[in-house]
Amino acid sequence: MARTKFFYHLLALAVVAVWGVTFVCTKELIRAGLMPAQIFAIRFTLAYLGILALSLVQGRGRMRLWSRDWKDELLFVFLGITGGSFYFLTENTALAYTQASNVAFLVCSAPLITALLSLAYSRLRRDRFSAALEDVRLDFPLVGGTVLAMAGMALMLFDGARLQVSLRGDLLAVGAAVCWALYSLFMGKMTEEYGAVFATRKVFIYGLLTIIPFLVGRGGFPLEALQRPAVILNLLFLALIASLACFVVWNLVMSKLGNITSTNYVYLNPVFTLITAMIFLGERMTLAGAVGSALILGGVILAGQHGRRPRRS
């Protein structure tokens, strides 16, 4: 059992390492002239075709289309929005206004928000989802980490040297963190009940359907940009590795390790992003940004030490 758990921890680390690089890839695509909604649409269309082929192979030519009832189907719509269209729209749009490293650090607050939402949901509801959530206590690490991380985010958001340029981007990054936390509340249980491939395919298709309104009236896709090898390679990496492979693996990890333990690995996102952004984008942090980032990272790590107790069925 311990060896199996260790394997899923390694998978979580590998996924977060890949996702840390995606901020830089997306920033490069925005520089090439693609808009956030276009990047998401191309990325998830390719990923959906891949998951569709995987579903057909897994089902030997047959494929389950619907959930067992309309409530679960609506929940998959919600997951497609929070873990798909709205999450990537807010995150990718944030990259157009602020540094990739800033976005990575602010999205890093997702584990903290996940813990707080799990605490609230488990106290307010008694259903199959609350039973599947990791139980947390409102203790010093969680409260202290929350205060520390919020102070860091405030410092980054209101850094006077770039207030007029980056406030919108930083707030959008926080919005992306909230979306991912909402996704984490329910996705682990849905993956456990329906399987990683089916659940991921549902997220992809509803993510694509709910991004359509943001594509209308945008003047089509920049075909010139799509002819550049660097753009194509970045899109293939985002679609096939960061979306198709990583979403399937991550949803499986959440069902095995729990929504909070797995999401805690997001703490490491900024490390991979910062290194990659410094190498490929030449980004540098202001002093206030560096201190704020350190406070966020310290806060979410401290909050990750909160007390857990096994949930009774």
C-alpha positions as CSV (number, residue, x, y, z in Angstrom):
1,M,0.0,0.0,0.0
2,A,2.8,2.5,1.0
3,R,4.6,1.7,-2.3
4,T,1.5,2.3,-4.3
5,K,0.9,5.7,-2.6
6,F,4.5,6.6,-3.3
7,F,3.9,5.9,-6.9
8,Y,1.0,8.3,-7.1
9,H,3.0,11.0,-5.3
10,L,5.6,10.7,-8.0
11,L,2.9,11.0,-10.6
12,A,1.6,14.2,-8.9
13,L,5.2,15.6,-8.9
14,A,5.7,14.9,-12.6
15,V,2.4,16.5,-13.6
16,V,3.1,19.6,-11.6
17,A,6.5,19.9,-13.2
18,V,4.9,19.8,-16.6
19,W,2.2,22.3,-15.6
20,G,4.8,24.6,-14.3
21,V,6.3,24.9,-17.8
22,T,2.9,25.5,-19.4
23,F,2.8,29.1,-18.1
24,V,5.9,29.9,-20.2
25,C,4.6,28.0,-23.3
26,T,1.3,29.9,-23.1
27,K,3.1,33.3,-22.7
28,E,5.1,32.5,-25.8
29,L,1.8,31.8,-27.7
30,I,0.3,35.0,-26.6
31,R,3.4,36.8,-27.8
32,A,3.0,35.1,-31.1
33,G,-0.5,36.7,-31.5
34,L,-2.9,34.0,-30.2
35,M,-5.6,35.1,-27.8
36,P,-6.3,33.2,-24.5
37,A,-9.6,31.7,-25.7
38,Q,-8.0,30.6,-29.0
39,I,-5.1,28.9,-27.2
40,F,-7.6,27.0,-25.0
41,A,-9.8,26.0,-28.0
42,I,-6.9,24.6,-30.0
43,R,-5.3,23.0,-27.0
44,F,-8.5,21.2,-25.8
45,T,-9.7,20.3,-29.3
46,L,-6.5,18.3,-29.9
47,A,-6.7,16.9,-26.4
48,Y,-10.3,15.9,-26.8
49,L,-9.5,14.1,-30.1
50,G,-6.8,12.2,-28.2
51,I,-9.1,11.2,-25.3
52,L,-11.8,10.3,-27.7
53,A,-9.4,7.8,-29.5
54,L,-8.4,6.5,-26.1
55,S,-12.0,6.0,-25.1
56,L,-12.7,4.0,-28.2
57,V,-9.7,1.8,-27.7
58,Q,-10.5,1.3,-24.1
59,G,-14.1,0.4,-25.0
60,R,-13.1,-1.7,-28.0
61,G,-15.1,0.5,-30.4
62,R,-17.8,1.4,-28.0
63,M,-18.0,4.4,-25.8
64,R,-20.2,5.5,-23.0
65,L,-21.8,8.9,-23.8
66,W,-23.7,10.0,-20.8
67,S,-23.5,9.9,-17.0
68,R,-25.9,7.8,-15.0
69,D,-28.3,10.7,-14.3
70,W,-28.8,14.3,-15.2
71,K,-27.4,15.6,-11.9
72,D,-24.0,14.1,-12.6
73,E,-24.1,15.3,-16.2
74,L,-24.7,18.9,-14.9
75,L,-21.9,18.4,-12.5
76,F,-19.6,17.5,-15.4
77,V,-20.7,20.7,-17.1
78,F,-19.6,22.6,-13.9
79,L,-16.3,20.7,-13.9
80,G,-15.8,21.5,-17.5
81,I,-16.2,25.2,-16.7
82,T,-14.1,25.3,-13.5
83,G,-11.4,23.0,-14.6
84,G,-11.6,23.8,-18.3
85,S,-12.9,26.9,-19.9
86,F,-13.0,29.5,-17.1
87,Y,-9.8,28.2,-15.4
88,F,-7.7,28.4,-18.5
89,L,-9.4,31.6,-19.8
90,T,-8.6,33.5,-16.5
91,E,-5.1,32.0,-16.3
92,N,-4.2,32.6,-19.9
93,T,-5.7,36.1,-19.9
94,A,-3.7,36.8,-16.8
95,L,-0.5,35.9,-18.7
96,A,-1.3,38.7,-21.2
97,Y,-1.1,41.3,-18.4
98,T,1.5,40.1,-16.0
99,Q,4.6,37.9,-15.8
100,A,4.4,34.2,-16.1
101,S,6.1,33.8,-12.7
102,N,3.5,36.1,-11.0
103,V,0.6,34.0,-12.4
104,A,2.3,30.8,-11.3
105,F,2.7,32.1,-7.7
106,L,-0.8,33.4,-7.5
107,V,-2.4,30.2,-8.9
108,C,-0.3,28.5,-6.3
109,S,-2.9,29.6,-3.7
110,A,-5.3,27.0,-5.1
111,P,-4.4,24.3,-2.5
112,L,-5.1,26.8,0.3
113,I,-8.5,27.7,-1.2
114,T,-9.2,24.0,-1.7
115,A,-8.6,23.3,2.0
116,L,-10.9,26.1,3.0
117,L,-13.6,25.1,0.6
118,S,-13.3,21.5,1.7
119,L,-13.6,22.6,5.3
120,A,-16.7,24.6,4.6
121,Y,-18.4,22.0,2.3
122,S,-17.9,19.2,4.7
123,R,-19.5,21.2,7.5
124,L,-22.5,22.3,5.4
125,R,-23.2,19.2,3.4
126,R,-23.5,15.5,4.0
127,D,-23.4,13.7,0.7
128,R,-21.2,11.4,-1.3
129,F,-18.8,14.3,-2.1
130,S,-18.3,15.5,1.5
131,A,-17.6,11.9,2.4
132,A,-14.9,11.7,-0.2
133,L,-13.2,15.0,0.8
134,E,-10.2,15.0,3.1
135,D,-11.3,16.1,6.6
136,V,-9.4,19.2,7.9
137,R,-9.4,21.1,11.2
138,L,-9.4,24.9,11.5
139,D,-6.0,24.9,13.4
140,F,-3.0,27.2,13.5
141,P,-1.2,26.0,10.4
142,L,-4.3,26.5,8.3
143,V,-5.3,29.9,9.8
144,G,-1.7,31.1,10.0
145,G,-0.9,29.9,6.5
146,T,-4.0,31.6,5.1
147,V,-3.0,35.0,6.7
148,L,0.6,34.7,5.4
149,A,-0.5,33.8,1.9
150,M,-3.1,36.6,1.8
151,A,-0.4,39.1,2.9
152,G,1.8,37.9,0.1
153,M,-0.9,38.2,-2.5
154,A,-1.7,41.7,-1.3
155,L,1.9,42.7,-1.7
156,M,2.0,41.3,-5.2
157,L,-1.3,42.8,-6.2
158,F,-0.5,46.3,-5.0
159,D,3.2,46.5,-6.0
160,G,3.3,50.2,-6.7
161,A,5.9,49.8,-9.5
162,R,3.5,47.9,-11.7
163,L,0.0,48.6,-10.3
164,Q,-1.4,50.1,-13.5
165,V,0.0,47.2,-15.6
166,S,-0.5,44.0,-13.6
167,L,-3.4,44.4,-11.2
168,R,-5.9,42.9,-13.7
169,G,-3.6,40.0,-14.5
170,D,-2.9,39.3,-10.8
171,L,-6.6,39.3,-10.0
172,L,-7.4,37.0,-12.9
173,A,-4.7,34.6,-11.6
174,V,-6.4,34.5,-8.2
175,G,-9.7,33.8,-10.1
176,A,-8.0,30.9,-11.8
177,A,-7.0,29.5,-8.4
178,V,-10.6,29.7,-7.2
179,C,-11.7,27.8,-10.3
180,W,-9.2,25.0,-9.7
181,A,-10.2,24.7,-6.1
182,L,-13.9,24.3,-7.0
183,Y,-12.8,21.7,-9.6
184,S,-10.8,19.8,-6.9
185,L,-13.8,19.5,-4.7
186,F,-15.7,17.1,-6.9
187,M,-13.4,15.7,-9.6
188,G,-11.8,13.1,-7.4
189,K,-15.1,11.5,-6.5
190,M,-16.3,11.6,-10.1
191,T,-13.1,10.0,-11.3
192,E,-13.5,7.3,-8.7
193,E,-17.1,6.5,-9.9
194,Y,-16.7,6.9,-13.6
195,G,-13.0,6.3,-14.3
196,A,-10.3,8.7,-15.3
197,V,-10.8,8.5,-19.1
198,F,-14.6,9.1,-19.0
199,A,-14.4,11.9,-16.5
200,T,-11.6,13.7,-18.3
201,R,-13.4,13.4,-21.7
202,K,-16.4,15.0,-20.1
203,V,-14.3,17.9,-18.7
204,F,-12.7,18.4,-22.1
205,I,-16.0,18.5,-24.1
206,Y,-17.8,20.8,-21.8
207,G,-14.8,23.0,-21.5
208,L,-14.8,23.4,-25.3
209,L,-18.5,24.0,-25.5
210,T,-18.4,26.7,-22.8
211,I,-15.5,28.5,-24.4
212,I,-17.4,29.1,-27.7
213,P,-19.1,32.4,-26.6
214,F,-15.6,33.8,-26.0
215,L,-14.5,33.0,-29.6
216,V,-17.4,34.6,-31.3
217,G,-16.5,37.9,-33.0
218,R,-12.8,37.4,-32.5
219,G,-11.9,37.5,-36.2
220,G,-10.9,33.9,-36.6
221,F,-7.6,32.2,-35.9
222,P,-4.3,33.8,-36.7
223,L,-3.2,31.4,-39.5
224,E,0.2,33.0,-39.9
225,A,1.1,32.3,-36.3
226,L,0.0,28.7,-36.8
227,Q,2.6,28.2,-39.5
228,R,5.5,28.8,-37.2
229,P,7.2,25.6,-35.9
230,A,7.6,27.0,-32.4
231,V,3.9,27.8,-32.1
232,I,3.0,24.3,-33.4
233,L,5.4,22.6,-30.9
234,N,4.1,24.7,-28.0
235,L,0.4,23.8,-28.9
236,L,1.2,20.1,-29.3
237,F,3.0,20.1,-25.9
238,L,0.1,21.9,-24.2
239,A,-2.5,19.6,-25.9
240,L,-1.0,16.2,-25.8
241,I,1.2,16.3,-22.7
242,A,-0.1,19.0,-20.4
243,S,-3.8,18.4,-21.2
244,L,-4.4,14.9,-22.5
245,A,-1.8,12.9,-20.5
246,C,-1.6,15.2,-17.4
247,F,-5.4,15.6,-16.9
248,V,-5.9,11.8,-17.0
249,V,-3.1,11.2,-14.6
250,W,-4.0,14.1,-12.3
251,N,-7.7,13.0,-12.0
252,L,-6.5,9.5,-11.1
253,V,-4.1,10.9,-8.5
254,M,-6.9,13.0,-6.9
255,S,-9.0,9.9,-6.6
256,K,-6.2,8.0,-4.9
257,L,-4.5,10.6,-2.7
258,G,-7.4,12.9,-1.9
259,N,-8.3,16.4,-3.1
260,I,-6.1,18.3,-0.6
261,T,-3.0,16.1,-0.6
262,S,-2.8,16.0,-4.4
263,T,-3.6,19.7,-4.8
264,N,-0.8,20.6,-2.3
265,Y,1.7,19.7,-5.1
266,V,0.6,22.8,-6.8
267,Y,2.9,24.6,-4.4
268,L,5.8,23.5,-6.6
269,N,4.3,25.0,-9.8
270,P,6.1,28.4,-9.3
271,V,9.5,26.8,-8.9
272,F,9.4,25.2,-12.3
273,T,7.7,28.3,-13.9
274,L,10.2,30.7,-12.4
275,I,13.2,28.8,-13.6
276,T,11.7,28.3,-17.1
277,A,10.6,32.0,-17.4
278,M,14.0,33.3,-16.4
279,I,15.7,31.0,-18.9
280,F,13.4,31.5,-21.9
281,L,11.5,34.8,-21.3
282,G,14.2,36.8,-19.4
283,E,11.7,37.6,-16.7
284,R,12.9,39.2,-13.4
285,M,11.0,39.9,-10.2
286,T,10.7,43.2,-8.4
287,L,11.7,43.2,-4.7
288,A,8.0,43.5,-3.6
289,G,7.1,40.7,-6.0
290,A,9.9,38.4,-4.6
291,V,8.8,39.1,-1.0
292,G,5.2,38.5,-1.9
293,S,6.0,35.3,-3.7
294,A,8.0,34.0,-0.7
295,L,5.1,34.8,1.6
296,I,2.6,33.0,-0.6
297,L,4.8,30.0,-0.9
298,G,5.5,30.0,2.9
299,G,1.8,30.5,3.7
300,V,0.5,27.7,1.5
301,I,3.2,25.3,2.7
302,L,2.3,26.1,6.3
303,A,-1.4,25.7,5.6
304,G,-0.5,22.3,4.1
305,Q,0.6,21.1,7.5
306,H,-3.0,21.4,8.9
307,G,-4.4,18.6,10.9
308,R,-6.1,15.8,9.0
309,R,-8.3,13.1,10.4
310,P,-9.9,10.1,8.7
311,R,-13.5,10.9,7.7
312,R,-16.1,8.5,9.0
313,S,-18.6,7.2,6.5
